[in-house]
Amino acid sequence: MPFTIVQQDITTMKVDAIVNAANTELRMGGGVCGAIFQAAGAKQLQAACSKVSPIQTGGAAVTPGFQLPAKYVIHAAGPIYNRRNPEQSRALLRSAYLESLKLAAENGCKSLAFPLISSAESRISINVSPSSILWGIFQPLSLISPVCKPKSAATI
């Protein structure tokens, strides 16, 4: 499974699923979340989200993509960074990526687009290194796909 980093409007990507950096109530928010809701059709997406919410921090849920090019939206709830317990923040972030990947696999997705989960209001990207975020993606991929086998975060 190839891995590519791109800077692009996630709502226009022609992939099987896009991941929404969601809140636990799966309500329309601002930023990437708001853009995804608007592009998918806010009323339809909110109605679908209401059926599968709430989710736990570190969890994920899947809905149809509606008007998006992507067939699915996977809603992942990342943590708000807790400087008193940074390990918990990292674990919850990793879980959000892993749960998203599991849902993608369960739904037969071959291509998936992620935003940086927990990078806006929660400030996790300020407090967690990019290699940790990438490790949060690659390490779970190695559990799902034998093709993705990084040795450590330092090699990414």
C-alpha positions as CSV (number, residue, x, y, z in Angstrom):
1,M,0.0,0.0,0.0
2,P,1.7,3.2,-1.1
3,F,1.9,6.2,1.2
4,T,1.9,9.7,-0.1
5,I,1.8,13.1,1.7
6,V,-0.1,15.7,-0.2
7,Q,-1.4,19.2,0.6
8,Q,-4.8,19.4,-1.1
9,D,-8.4,20.0,-0.4
10,I,-9.5,16.7,1.3
11,T,-13.1,17.3,0.1
12,T,-12.0,16.9,-3.6
13,M,-9.8,13.9,-3.3
14,K,-10.9,10.8,-5.3
15,V,-10.3,8.2,-2.7
16,D,-12.5,5.5,-1.1
17,A,-12.7,7.3,2.2
18,I,-11.7,10.6,3.8
19,V,-11.1,11.0,7.5
20,N,-12.8,13.8,9.3
21,A,-11.1,15.3,12.3
22,A,-14.3,15.1,14.4
23,N,-15.6,15.9,17.8
24,T,-17.1,13.1,19.9
25,E,-20.7,14.2,19.2
26,L,-20.0,14.1,15.4
27,R,-21.4,17.5,15.0
28,M,-20.4,19.9,12.2
29,G,-17.5,22.0,13.3
30,G,-15.2,24.5,11.7
31,G,-12.0,24.0,9.7
32,V,-11.6,20.7,7.9
33,C,-14.7,19.3,9.7
34,G,-16.9,22.1,8.5
35,A,-15.5,21.9,4.9
36,I,-16.3,18.1,4.8
37,F,-19.8,18.7,6.1
38,Q,-20.5,21.5,3.5
39,A,-19.1,19.5,0.6
40,A,-20.9,16.3,1.5
41,G,-24.2,18.0,2.1
42,A,-24.4,19.2,5.7
43,K,-28.0,18.0,6.5
44,Q,-27.5,14.5,5.1
45,L,-24.1,14.1,6.8
46,Q,-25.4,15.4,10.1
47,A,-28.4,13.0,9.9
48,A,-26.0,10.1,9.3
49,C,-23.7,11.2,12.1
50,S,-26.5,11.4,14.5
51,K,-27.2,7.7,14.0
52,V,-23.6,6.6,15.0
53,S,-22.8,9.2,17.6
54,P,-21.4,9.8,20.2
55,I,-18.0,8.2,19.9
56,Q,-15.2,8.1,22.4
57,T,-12.1,10.2,22.1
58,G,-9.6,7.9,20.2
59,G,-12.6,6.3,18.4
60,A,-14.0,6.5,14.9
61,A,-17.3,5.9,13.1
62,V,-18.1,5.7,9.4
63,T,-20.9,7.3,7.3
64,P,-21.6,7.6,3.6
65,G,-19.8,10.4,1.7
66,F,-23.0,11.6,0.1
67,Q,-22.0,14.4,-2.4
68,L,-18.2,13.9,-1.9
69,P,-16.1,12.0,-4.4
70,A,-15.2,9.7,-1.5
71,K,-17.6,6.8,-0.9
72,Y,-17.2,7.1,2.9
73,V,-16.4,9.6,5.6
74,I,-14.6,8.2,8.6
75,H,-15.0,10.4,11.6
76,A,-12.1,10.2,14.1
77,A,-12.1,11.9,17.4
78,G,-8.6,12.9,18.4
79,P,-7.7,14.2,21.9
80,I,-7.2,17.6,23.3
81,Y,-3.5,17.7,24.3
82,N,-3.1,17.2,28.0
83,R,0.4,18.4,29.0
84,R,0.0,16.7,32.4
85,N,-0.5,13.4,30.7
86,P,1.2,13.5,27.2
87,E,1.4,9.7,26.9
88,Q,-2.4,9.5,27.2
89,S,-2.7,12.2,24.5
90,R,-0.3,10.3,22.2
91,A,-2.2,7.0,22.9
92,L,-5.6,8.6,22.1
93,L,-4.2,10.1,18.9
94,R,-2.7,6.8,17.8
95,S,-6.0,5.1,18.6
96,A,-7.9,7.6,16.4
97,Y,-5.7,6.8,13.5
98,L,-5.8,3.0,14.2
99,E,-9.6,3.0,14.5
100,S,-9.9,4.9,11.2
101,L,-7.7,2.4,9.5
102,K,-9.7,-0.5,10.9
103,L,-13.0,1.0,9.6
104,A,-11.4,1.6,6.2
105,A,-10.3,-2.0,6.0
106,E,-13.7,-3.3,7.2
107,N,-15.4,-1.3,4.5
108,G,-13.0,-2.5,1.7
109,C,-11.3,0.8,1.2
110,K,-8.1,0.7,-0.8
111,S,-7.4,4.4,-0.6
112,L,-7.8,6.8,2.3
113,A,-7.1,10.5,2.9
114,F,-6.3,11.8,6.4
115,P,-6.1,15.4,7.7
116,L,-3.8,16.0,10.7
117,I,-6.1,14.8,13.5
118,S,-6.1,17.0,16.6
119,S,-4.1,19.7,15.0
120,A,-6.3,22.8,15.5
121,E,-8.0,23.6,18.7
122,S,-6.4,20.8,20.6
123,R,-2.8,21.8,19.8
124,I,-1.6,18.3,19.7
125,S,0.5,18.9,16.6
126,I,2.4,21.5,18.5
127,N,3.2,19.1,21.3
128,V,3.6,15.8,19.4
129,S,6.4,15.6,16.9
130,P,5.6,14.9,13.2
131,S,7.4,11.6,13.4
132,S,5.1,10.5,16.2
133,I,2.1,11.4,14.1
134,L,3.5,9.4,11.1
135,W,4.3,6.5,13.4
136,G,0.7,6.7,14.6
137,I,-0.2,6.0,11.0
138,F,2.5,3.6,9.9
139,Q,2.6,1.4,12.9
140,P,-1.1,0.5,12.7
141,L,-0.8,0.0,8.9
142,S,1.8,-2.6,9.6
143,L,-0.8,-4.4,11.8
144,I,-3.3,-4.4,8.9
145,S,-1.1,-4.8,5.9
146,P,2.1,-6.8,5.7
147,V,3.3,-4.4,2.9
148,C,3.8,-1.6,5.4
149,K,6.5,-2.6,7.9
150,P,8.4,0.4,9.2
151,K,11.2,-0.4,11.7
152,S,10.7,2.6,13.9
153,A,9.5,6.2,14.0
154,A,13.0,7.3,13.4
155,T,13.1,5.6,9.9
156,I,10.0,7.4,8.7
